[in-house]
Amino acid sequence: MSVKTVQQNSVPLKEENEVSTRRAILTVGFIFLVSLTSLFYVYMSFPDLEEEEKKHIKLPFHIEDAKNLGGVLERYKDLYYIQVLAGVFITYIFLQTFAIPGSIFLSILSGFLFPFPVALFLVCCCSALGATLCYLLSSLLGRKILYKYFPDKAREWSMMVTKHHDNLLNYMLFLRMTPLLPNWFINLASPVIGVPIIPFLIGTFFGVAPPSFVAIQAGQTLHKLTSSSDAWSWTSFIILCIFALLSLVPVIFKQKFKQKFE
């Protein structure tokens, strides 16, 4: 094949990649606008707020934001329970979908506003749904971004996925329970390096439960917190480590069993 022929074939391929990237960007932009519209709808369905209250209705990016937002929502929770619940639900999914920091404060806020079982189920559902949407967005656009900014981590984790393909659910549980990799990185990297969506979804739902347990419990004393780190203690850290190690026990037994009968 001549050099001229190769160059001619590469032109359509380049144009096809540009079109694919453009469609992916438009899709992400569309989903972002739909999410913002949903947030705006929930806000407009809320009762008329006083001027002092309106300034506290915003995404919580530190503990004071969570305290102020919790104070406002608590006043209206009984009469507008569905709106408050929907507001937390949509906002949490929005933050998770677009890898925006602040979901830890919504976990704490959920523990403050709702009974513990409701808050835990809410946070696990929001984490799983938001992370899965982030997974789907990353499958459209994430490969170029991930390998451009985190090439070493991407290659390292891709090798781990290939090596432990039969135990991905256990490893997903382990990663969600430990701070080895940030959740936003796991969400963006998983589709790029070949983690199937089912173990990703299930592993996220159950994997975020132990750390969410700690955050929700801390939310019951929201007004006493001075930072999100106050939610953690050595006891909670040790418990999380135990849960994380337990998630790998089936993998260890499977490997031992396999070695014994090979």
C-alpha positions as semicolon CSV with decimal commas, in nm:
position;residue;x (nm);y (nm);z (nm)
1;M;0,000;0,000;0,000
2;S;0,142;0,338;-0,099
3;V;0,198;0,631;0,133
4;K;-0,058;0,829;-0,063
5;T;-0,324;0,561;-0,008
6;V;-0,253;0,549;0,366
7;Q;-0,287;0,927;0,387
8;Q;-0,617;0,915;0,196
9;N;-0,753;0,648;0,431
10;S;-0,644;0,840;0,740
11;V;-0,840;1,152;0,641
12;P;-1,189;0,991;0,669
13;L;-1,081;0,821;0,992
14;K;-0,974;1,153;1,141
15;E;-1,300;1,318;1,032
16;E;-1,498;1,028;1,180
17;N;-1,318;1,067;1,514
18;E;-1,386;1,441;1,514
19;V;-1,757;1,382;1,448
20;S;-1,771;1,116;1,721
21;T;-1,603;1,350;1,970
22;R;-1,837;1,634;1,875
23;R;-2,142;1,413;1,926
24;A;-2,011;1,299;2,262
25;I;-1,956;1,659;2,376
26;L;-2,307;1,756;2,260
27;T;-2,454;1,455;2,443
28;V;-2,275;1,546;2,766
29;G;-2,386;1,908;2,727
30;F;-2,746;1,800;2,673
31;I;-2,745;1,579;2,983
32;F;-2,592;1,865;3,181
33;L;-2,872;2,102;3,071
34;V;-3,140;1,843;3,155
35;S;-2,987;1,801;3,501
36;L;-2,982;2,176;3,561
37;T;-3,343;2,199;3,443
38;S;-3,443;1,927;3,690
39;L;-3,270;2,113;3,973
40;F;-3,444;2,437;3,870
41;Y;-3,783;2,262;3,861
42;V;-3,737;2,126;4,214
43;Y;-3,633;2,473;4,331
44;M;-3,939;2,637;4,170
45;S;-4,175;2,378;4,322
46;F;-4,050;2,475;4,667
47;P;-4,253;2,724;4,874
48;D;-4,170;3,095;4,872
49;L;-3,861;3,149;5,084
50;E;-3,754;3,453;5,277
51;E;-3,457;3,647;5,140
52;E;-3,237;3,524;5,425
53;E;-3,328;3,163;5,340
54;K;-3,281;3,194;4,964
55;K;-2,910;3,263;4,992
56;H;-2,859;2,929;5,167
57;I;-3,025;2,725;4,889
58;K;-2,710;2,631;4,700
59;L;-2,476;2,338;4,646
60;P;-2,289;2,265;4,971
61;F;-1,912;2,278;4,920
62;H;-1,814;2,300;5,287
63;I;-1,966;2,218;5,624
64;E;-2,108;2,568;5,683
65;D;-2,302;2,545;5,357
66;A;-2,443;2,210;5,473
67;K;-2,541;2,355;5,811
68;N;-2,718;2,654;5,658
69;L;-2,892;2,444;5,393
70;G;-2,994;2,187;5,655
71;G;-3,142;2,461;5,873
72;V;-3,361;2,585;5,587
73;L;-3,473;2,240;5,468
74;E;-3,553;2,127;5,821
75;R;-3,809;2,407;5,857
76;Y;-4,000;2,294;5,547
77;K;-3,939;1,919;5,563
78;D;-4,266;1,820;5,732
79;L;-4,495;2,013;5,496
80;Y;-4,286;1,964;5,180
81;Y;-4,129;1,625;5,244
82;I;-4,140;1,506;4,880
83;Q;-3,983;1,828;4,751
84;V;-3,703;1,815;5,008
85;L;-3,637;1,447;4,937
86;A;-3,644;1,504;4,560
87;G;-3,414;1,803;4,596
88;V;-3,150;1,602;4,782
89;F;-3,195;1,308;4,542
90;I;-3,151;1,510;4,220
91;T;-2,871;1,726;4,357
92;Y;-2,676;1,423;4,479
93;I;-2,709;1,251;4,140
94;F;-2,608;1,573;3,964
95;L;-2,287;1,603;4,167
96;Q;-2,200;1,236;4,117
97;T;-2,278;1,239;3,744
98;F;-2,046;1,528;3,667
99;A;-1,781;1,443;3,929
100;I;-1,846;1,768;4,120
101;P;-1,718;1,775;4,480
102;G;-1,972;1,810;4,759
103;S;-2,157;1,477;4,779
104;I;-2,001;1,404;5,121
105;F;-2,187;1,706;5,260
106;L;-2,514;1,579;5,111
107;S;-2,453;1,244;5,282
108;I;-2,408;1,426;5,613
109;L;-2,714;1,641;5,537
110;S;-2,923;1,331;5,463
111;G;-2,840;1,195;5,807
112;F;-2,958;1,523;5,956
113;L;-3,288;1,543;5,764
114;F;-3,410;1,184;5,737
115;P;-3,434;0,870;5,953
116;F;-3,118;0,660;5,934
117;P;-3,256;0,374;5,712
118;V;-3,408;0,625;5,467
119;A;-3,087;0,829;5,455
120;L;-2,865;0,524;5,399
121;F;-3,084;0,385;5,121
122;L;-3,108;0,732;4,964
123;V;-2,730;0,784;4,963
124;C;-2,658;0,434;4,829
125;C;-2,913;0,477;4,549
126;C;-2,791;0,825;4,456
127;S;-2,427;0,713;4,461
128;A;-2,500;0,411;4,241
129;L;-2,720;0,600;3,992
130;G;-2,495;0,906;3,974
131;A;-2,180;0,698;3,941
132;T;-2,343;0,489;3,666
133;L;-2,441;0,802;3,472
134;C;-2,084;0,928;3,513
135;Y;-1,969;0,586;3,385
136;L;-2,189;0,622;3,075
137;L;-2,068;0,977;3,008
138;S;-1,709;0,865;3,047
139;S;-1,768;0,584;2,798
140;L;-1,855;0,858;2,545
141;L;-1,578;1,103;2,617
142;G;-1,357;0,974;2,896
143;R;-1,089;0,774;2,716
144;K;-0,909;1,074;2,569
145;I;-0,930;1,272;2,894
146;L;-0,817;0,986;3,116
147;Y;-0,519;0,884;2,908
148;K;-0,416;1,245;2,858
149;Y;-0,413;1,350;3,224
150;F;-0,373;1,018;3,412
151;P;-0,190;0,783;3,171
152;D;0,009;0,594;3,436
153;K;-0,288;0,527;3,664
154;A;-0,506;0,430;3,369
155;R;-0,256;0,174;3,238
156;E;-0,187;0,038;3,586
157;W;-0,556;-0,014;3,668
158;S;-0,627;-0,152;3,321
159;M;-0,369;-0,426;3,384
160;M;-0,533;-0,500;3,720
161;V;-0,877;-0,529;3,558
162;T;-0,746;-0,773;3,299
163;K;-0,569;-0,981;3,564
164;H;-0,866;-0,997;3,805
165;H;-1,156;-0,997;3,559
166;D;-1,343;-1,275;3,747
167;N;-1,335;-1,086;4,078
168;L;-1,426;-0,734;3,968
169;L;-1,727;-0,708;4,199
170;N;-1,511;-0,776;4,506
171;Y;-1,245;-0,531;4,393
172;M;-1,509;-0,266;4,323
173;L;-1,642;-0,313;4,678
174;F;-1,288;-0,283;4,812
175;L;-1,214;0,037;4,617
176;R;-1,540;0,202;4,722
177;M;-1,470;0,132;5,090
178;T;-1,111;0,255;5,088
179;P;-0,953;0,589;4,991
180;L;-0,697;0,427;4,758
181;L;-0,861;0,593;4,457
182;P;-1,109;0,884;4,465
183;N;-1,463;0,791;4,365
184;W;-1,470;1,036;4,074
185;F;-1,162;0,869;3,926
186;I;-1,318;0,523;3,962
187;N;-1,634;0,647;3,787
188;L;-1,442;0,799;3,496
189;A;-1,185;0,524;3,460
190;S;-1,405;0,212;3,486
191;P;-1,564;0,216;3,136
192;V;-1,236;0,319;2,975
193;I;-1,039;0,025;3,112
194;G;-1,312;-0,235;3,066
195;V;-1,501;-0,273;3,394
196;P;-1,851;-0,407;3,304
197;I;-2,143;-0,192;3,413
198;I;-2,321;-0,459;3,624
199;P;-2,039;-0,524;3,877
200;F;-1,971;-0,150;3,869
201;L;-2,332;-0,067;3,965
202;I;-2,370;-0,339;4,229
203;G;-2,024;-0,280;4,373
204;T;-2,095;0,093;4,403
205;F;-2,434;0,047;4,573
206;F;-2,303;-0,185;4,843
207;G;-1,948;-0,049;4,854
208;V;-2,048;0,305;4,949
209;A;-2,271;0,181;5,234
210;P;-2,000;0,154;5,508
211;P;-1,846;0,504;5,451
212;S;-2,197;0,648;5,405
213;F;-2,294;0,490;5,737
214;V;-2,026;0,702;5,906
215;A;-2,124;1,024;5,728
216;I;-2,498;0,979;5,793
217;Q;-2,438;0,904;6,158
218;A;-2,233;1,223;6,184
219;G;-2,517;1,415;6,020
220;Q;-2,736;1,350;6,325
221;T;-2,511;1,600;6,506
222;L;-2,468;1,834;6,208
223;H;-2,470;2,158;6,408
224;K;-2,174;2,037;6,618
225;L;-1,950;1,965;6,318
226;T;-1,681;2,214;6,219
227;S;-1,556;2,025;5,910
228;S;-1,632;1,706;5,718
229;S;-1,328;1,541;5,882
230;D;-1,511;1,557;6,217
231;A;-1,731;1,274;6,089
232;W;-1,434;1,038;6,097
233;S;-1,253;0,879;6,387
234;W;-0,995;0,606;6,429
235;T;-1,274;0,367;6,522
236;S;-1,470;0,434;6,202
237;F;-1,151;0,413;5,997
238;I;-1,064;0,072;6,145
239;I;-1,419;-0,054;6,085
240;L;-1,402;0,052;5,720
241;C;-1,069;-0,126;5,681
242;I;-1,222;-0,444;5,826
243;F;-1,517;-0,425;5,584
244;A;-1,279;-0,362;5,294
245;L;-1,066;-0,664;5,384
246;L;-1,376;-0,881;5,425
247;S;-1,476;-0,793;5,068
248;L;-1,155;-0,960;4,948
249;V;-1,199;-1,279;5,154
250;P;-1,398;-1,459;4,877
251;V;-1,123;-1,373;4,630
252;I;-0,854;-1,519;4,859
253;F;-1,053;-1,838;4,919
254;K;-1,121;-1,874;4,547
255;Q;-0,751;-1,844;4,467
256;K;-0,654;-2,093;4,740
257;F;-0,921;-2,336;4,621
258;K;-0,804;-2,302;4,262
259;Q;-0,439;-2,361;4,358
260;K;-0,529;-2,668;4,562
261;F;-0,718;-2,848;4,285
262;E;-0,505;-2,747;3,988
